[in-house]
Amino acid sequence: MTTVIRRKRASRSSLGPYRRHELLTGRIRYPVQGYSGYGDGRSTDVADYTSAEMHADWAANRAELMAFWRSGKAEADVFPDALPWLIGSAGTLPWAVRHLD
């Protein structure tokens, strides 16, 4: 008998957990190591790092991020690379909707 291993569908997003969190919440959390977001270690306000790259990331991933936001699901249920210390705040529009659209 063949064994079938089912895995969660990987997100098409190439943002990574930090950039995704920053676009959705507008907050930066710097870990001790392994940070891959928009910030440079000085400010925790995403608006300080608004750039063409951020606009391009939002444009390329907006539909997927908005679908996630509307779903009400936990990030770990949708994105396999979710980090437990990056928890968004539901109930308000994503930061990028208010600042990049």
C-alpha positions as a Markdown table, in Angstrom:
| # | Residue | x | y | z |
|---|---|---|---|---|
| 1 | Met | 0.0 | 0.0 | 0.0 |
| 2 | Thr | 1.3 | 3.5 | -0.9 |
| 3 | Thr | 1.6 | 6.1 | 1.8 |
| 4 | Val | 0.3 | 9.5 | 0.9 |
| 5 | Ile | 1.8 | 12.4 | 2.7 |
| 6 | Arg | -0.3 | 15.6 | 2.7 |
| 7 | Arg | 1.4 | 18.9 | 3.3 |
| 8 | Lys | -0.1 | 22.3 | 3.8 |
| 9 | Arg | -0.2 | 24.3 | 0.5 |
| 10 | Ala | 2.7 | 26.5 | 0.4 |
| 11 | Ser | 2.0 | 30.2 | -0.1 |
| 12 | Arg | 2.8 | 31.6 | -3.5 |
| 13 | Ser | 4.1 | 34.7 | -1.7 |
| 14 | Ser | 7.9 | 35.2 | -1.6 |
| 15 | Leu | 7.7 | 37.9 | 1.0 |
| 16 | Gly | 8.7 | 35.9 | 4.0 |
| 17 | Pro | 7.2 | 36.2 | 7.4 |
| 18 | Tyr | 8.8 | 39.6 | 8.4 |
| 19 | Arg | 7.8 | 41.5 | 5.3 |
| 20 | Arg | 4.4 | 40.0 | 5.3 |
| 21 | His | 3.9 | 41.0 | 9.0 |
| 22 | Glu | 5.2 | 44.5 | 8.3 |
| 23 | Leu | 2.8 | 45.1 | 5.3 |
| 24 | Leu | -0.1 | 43.8 | 7.3 |
| 25 | Thr | 0.5 | 45.5 | 10.7 |
| 26 | Gly | 2.9 | 48.4 | 10.1 |
| 27 | Arg | 5.1 | 47.2 | 12.9 |
| 28 | Ile | 8.6 | 45.9 | 12.8 |
| 29 | Arg | 10.0 | 43.3 | 15.3 |
| 30 | Tyr | 13.7 | 42.8 | 15.2 |
| 31 | Pro | 14.8 | 39.4 | 16.4 |
| 32 | Val | 18.3 | 38.7 | 17.6 |
| 33 | Gln | 19.2 | 37.3 | 14.2 |
| 34 | Gly | 17.6 | 36.2 | 11.0 |
| 35 | Tyr | 15.6 | 39.4 | 10.2 |
| 36 | Ser | 14.6 | 39.7 | 6.6 |
| 37 | Gly | 12.1 | 42.6 | 6.6 |
| 38 | Tyr | 12.2 | 46.2 | 5.3 |
| 39 | Gly | 13.9 | 47.8 | 8.4 |
| 40 | Asp | 17.5 | 48.5 | 9.1 |
| 41 | Gly | 17.5 | 48.0 | 12.9 |
| 42 | Arg | 16.9 | 51.7 | 13.9 |
| 43 | Ser | 13.2 | 52.3 | 13.7 |
| 44 | Thr | 10.2 | 50.0 | 14.4 |
| 45 | Asp | 7.9 | 52.1 | 12.2 |
| 46 | Val | 7.4 | 50.6 | 8.7 |
| 47 | Ala | 6.5 | 54.0 | 7.3 |
| 48 | Asp | 10.2 | 55.0 | 7.8 |
| 49 | Tyr | 11.1 | 52.4 | 5.2 |
| 50 | Thr | 8.5 | 53.0 | 2.5 |
| 51 | Ser | 10.2 | 52.3 | -0.8 |
| 52 | Ala | 9.6 | 51.3 | -4.4 |
| 53 | Glu | 10.5 | 47.7 | -3.4 |
| 54 | Met | 7.8 | 47.8 | -0.7 |
| 55 | His | 5.2 | 49.2 | -3.2 |
| 56 | Ala | 6.2 | 46.4 | -5.7 |
| 57 | Asp | 5.9 | 43.7 | -3.0 |
| 58 | Trp | 2.5 | 45.0 | -2.0 |
| 59 | Ala | 1.3 | 45.2 | -5.6 |
| 60 | Ala | 2.5 | 41.6 | -6.3 |
| 61 | Asn | 1.0 | 40.1 | -3.1 |
| 62 | Arg | -2.0 | 42.3 | -2.3 |
| 63 | Ala | -4.7 | 39.8 | -3.4 |
| 64 | Glu | -3.2 | 37.0 | -1.4 |
| 65 | Leu | -2.6 | 39.1 | 1.7 |
| 66 | Met | -6.1 | 40.6 | 1.6 |
| 67 | Ala | -7.6 | 37.2 | 1.2 |
| 68 | Phe | -5.7 | 36.0 | 4.2 |
| 69 | Trp | -6.7 | 39.1 | 6.2 |
| 70 | Arg | -10.4 | 38.7 | 5.4 |
| 71 | Ser | -10.3 | 34.9 | 6.2 |
| 72 | Gly | -9.8 | 35.5 | 9.9 |
| 73 | Lys | -7.5 | 32.5 | 10.0 |
| 74 | Ala | -4.3 | 32.3 | 12.0 |
| 75 | Glu | -1.2 | 33.1 | 10.0 |
| 76 | Ala | 0.2 | 29.6 | 10.8 |
| 77 | Asp | -2.8 | 28.0 | 9.1 |
| 78 | Val | -2.2 | 29.8 | 5.9 |
| 79 | Phe | 1.6 | 30.5 | 5.7 |
| 80 | Pro | 3.9 | 27.6 | 6.4 |
| 81 | Asp | 6.8 | 30.0 | 7.3 |
| 82 | Ala | 4.8 | 31.9 | 9.9 |
| 83 | Leu | 6.7 | 32.9 | 13.1 |
| 84 | Pro | 4.8 | 32.7 | 16.4 |
| 85 | Trp | 6.2 | 36.0 | 17.7 |
| 86 | Leu | 4.8 | 37.9 | 14.7 |
| 87 | Ile | 1.1 | 38.2 | 15.6 |
| 88 | Gly | -1.1 | 40.7 | 13.7 |
| 89 | Ser | -4.0 | 42.7 | 15.0 |
| 90 | Ala | -7.3 | 41.7 | 13.3 |
| 91 | Gly | -10.1 | 44.2 | 13.0 |
| 92 | Thr | -8.4 | 47.0 | 11.2 |
| 93 | Leu | -7.4 | 47.3 | 7.6 |
| 94 | Pro | -3.8 | 46.2 | 6.8 |
| 95 | Trp | -1.2 | 48.9 | 7.1 |
| 96 | Ala | -0.3 | 48.7 | 3.4 |
| 97 | Val | -4.0 | 49.3 | 2.4 |
| 98 | Arg | -3.9 | 52.6 | 4.3 |
| 99 | His | -0.4 | 53.7 | 3.2 |
| 100 | Leu | 0.4 | 52.1 | -0.1 |
| 101 | Asp | -2.8 | 51.8 | -2.0 |
